[in-house]
Amino acid sequence: MGVMYYKRFRMELDLRKLVAPKWDLPAGYSLVSWQEDLLWDHAEVKYHSFRTESDANVFPCLGDRQGCLSLMSEISRKESFLPGATWLARYDTSHSRKWEYCGTIQGIQDAGIGSIQNLGVIPEHRNQRLGTFLLFKSLAAFRDYGLLRAQLEVTARNAGAIRLYERIGFTKLRAVYKIVEVSHA
Ligand SMILES: CC(C)(COP(=O)(O)OP(=O)(O)OC[C@H]1O[C@@H](n2cnc3c(N)ncnc32)[C@H](O)[C@@H]1OP(=O)(O)O)[C@@H](O)C(=O)NCCC(=O)NCCS
């Protein structure tokens, strides 16, 4: 057994400076608020968003279907869980009456600070600002809960996610290191 150190940034946002996106969701997309019977759907979207990403090495549960279900269940049972800051993105095709969930975000409250958990958009639906919308929705809910600050952690190599967070107003607070046990073949 050995260990790997993954550098991550803790980022912070002053919720009083939160500005709404100046555009609408693309056609066919909508956001769905948390209900307990959506737990499985959040877990599935989480799994499909993270399973091939480097964060699945940092948090192996993200690369595993059952792991995502357990994680989602654990988050939603926390006393600090904020249902209003927890959203799914949904895509409806106008012609075939098919629909699917394609993005997820969850929020909890940690010592009076809103904490973003696992923002994920499944690959086929990326680059349409869904991630930005989900994040904004969750942050606006933090503000409505009366919180003044939001925080999140992101793996330092995840440049795309960092750009998204910086565009919405997050700044890097400090670097933290996640230690992950690895077995050598
Ligand atoms: C990070 C993640 C959530 C972003 O989701 P997304 O829906 O693609 O995000 P957005 O569309 O809001 O923004 C992404 C990019 O698309 C661009 N974009 C979005 N809509 C656009 C449009 N209409 N025209 C031009 N560019 C657009 C954004 O400017 C941004 O560009 P960038 O490459 O410079 O960052 C997604 O990539 C993901 O799930 N990754 C894997 C999981 C992960 O790492 N999550 C973060 C954990 S901390």
PDBQT file of the ligand as one rigid body, heavy atoms in Angstrom, charges set to zero:
ROOT
HETATM    1  C1  LIG A 201     -17.349  21.120 -14.131  1.00  0.00    +0.000 C 
HETATM    2  C2  LIG A 201     -18.692  20.816 -14.784  1.00  0.00    +0.000 C 
HETATM    3  C3  LIG A 201     -19.772  20.667 -13.711  1.00  0.00    +0.000 C 
HETATM    4  C4  LIG A 201     -19.065  22.002 -15.702  1.00  0.00    +0.000 C 
HETATM    5  O1  LIG A 201     -20.356  21.769 -16.246  1.00  0.00    +0.000 OA
HETATM    6  P1  LIG A 201     -20.859  22.542 -17.553  1.00  0.00    +0.000 P 
HETATM    7  O2  LIG A 201     -22.334  22.414 -17.588  1.00  0.00    +0.000 OA
HETATM    8  O3  LIG A 201     -20.097  22.100 -18.734  1.00  0.00    +0.000 OA
HETATM    9  O4  LIG A 201     -20.419  24.061 -17.186  1.00  0.00    +0.000 OA
HETATM   10  P2  LIG A 201     -20.751  25.398 -18.002  1.00  0.00    +0.000 P 
HETATM   11  O5  LIG A 201     -21.350  25.059 -19.319  1.00  0.00    +0.000 OA
HETATM   12  O6  LIG A 201     -21.504  26.274 -17.103  1.00  0.00    +0.000 OA
HETATM   13  O7  LIG A 201     -19.309  25.998 -18.234  1.00  0.00    +0.000 OA
HETATM   14  C5  LIG A 201     -18.303  25.264 -18.902  1.00  0.00    +0.000 C 
HETATM   15  C6  LIG A 201     -17.695  25.939 -20.132  1.00  0.00    +0.000 C 
HETATM   16  O8  LIG A 201     -18.598  26.092 -21.211  1.00  0.00    +0.000 OA
HETATM   17  C7  LIG A 201     -18.574  27.445 -21.687  1.00  0.00    +0.000 C 
HETATM   18  N1  LIG A 201     -19.895  27.748 -22.193  1.00  0.00    +0.000 N 
HETATM   19  C8  LIG A 201     -21.043  27.407 -21.618  1.00  0.00    +0.000 A 
HETATM   20  N2  LIG A 201     -22.067  27.837 -22.380  1.00  0.00    +0.000 NA
HETATM   21  C9  LIG A 201     -21.535  28.458 -23.457  1.00  0.00    +0.000 A 
HETATM   22  C10 LIG A 201     -22.098  29.087 -24.583  1.00  0.00    +0.000 A 
HETATM   23  N3  LIG A 201     -23.398  29.195 -24.782  1.00  0.00    +0.000 N 
HETATM   24  N4  LIG A 201     -21.248  29.589 -25.500  1.00  0.00    +0.000 NA
HETATM   25  C11 LIG A 201     -19.920  29.492 -25.331  1.00  0.00    +0.000 A 
HETATM   26  N5  LIG A 201     -19.341  28.902 -24.269  1.00  0.00    +0.000 NA
HETATM   27  C12 LIG A 201     -20.146  28.394 -23.345  1.00  0.00    +0.000 A 
HETATM   28  C13 LIG A 201     -18.226  28.172 -20.483  1.00  0.00    +0.000 C 
HETATM   29  O9  LIG A 201     -17.727  29.464 -20.751  1.00  0.00    +0.000 OA
HETATM   30  C14 LIG A 201     -17.159  27.278 -19.900  1.00  0.00    +0.000 C 
HETATM   31  O10 LIG A 201     -15.939  27.447 -20.623  1.00  0.00    +0.000 OA
HETATM   32  P3  LIG A 201     -14.487  27.153 -20.038  1.00  0.00    +0.000 P 
HETATM   33  O11 LIG A 201     -14.039  25.927 -20.743  1.00  0.00    +0.000 OA
HETATM   34  O12 LIG A 201     -13.671  28.310 -20.349  1.00  0.00    +0.000 OA
HETATM   35  O13 LIG A 201     -14.595  26.901 -18.568  1.00  0.00    +0.000 OA
HETATM   36  C15 LIG A 201     -18.612  19.534 -15.680  1.00  0.00    +0.000 C 
HETATM   37  O14 LIG A 201     -17.529  19.656 -16.561  1.00  0.00    +0.000 OA
HETATM   38  C16 LIG A 201     -18.446  18.250 -14.872  1.00  0.00    +0.000 C 
HETATM   39  O15 LIG A 201     -19.417  17.658 -14.418  1.00  0.00    +0.000 OA
HETATM   40  N6  LIG A 201     -17.197  17.793 -14.693  1.00  0.00    +0.000 N 
HETATM   41  C17 LIG A 201     -16.910  16.541 -13.986  1.00  0.00    +0.000 C 
HETATM   42  C18 LIG A 201     -17.249  16.624 -12.525  1.00  0.00    +0.000 C 
HETATM   43  C19 LIG A 201     -16.452  17.727 -11.859  1.00  0.00    +0.000 C 
HETATM   44  O16 LIG A 201     -15.246  17.842 -12.022  1.00  0.00    +0.000 OA
HETATM   45  N7  LIG A 201     -17.165  18.543 -11.055  1.00  0.00    +0.000 N 
HETATM   46  C20 LIG A 201     -16.559  19.618 -10.285  1.00  0.00    +0.000 C 
HETATM   47  C21 LIG A 201     -16.129  19.051  -8.966  1.00  0.00    +0.000 C 
HETATM   48  S1  LIG A 201     -15.395  20.296  -7.945  1.00  0.00    +0.000 SA
ENDROOT
TORSDOF 0
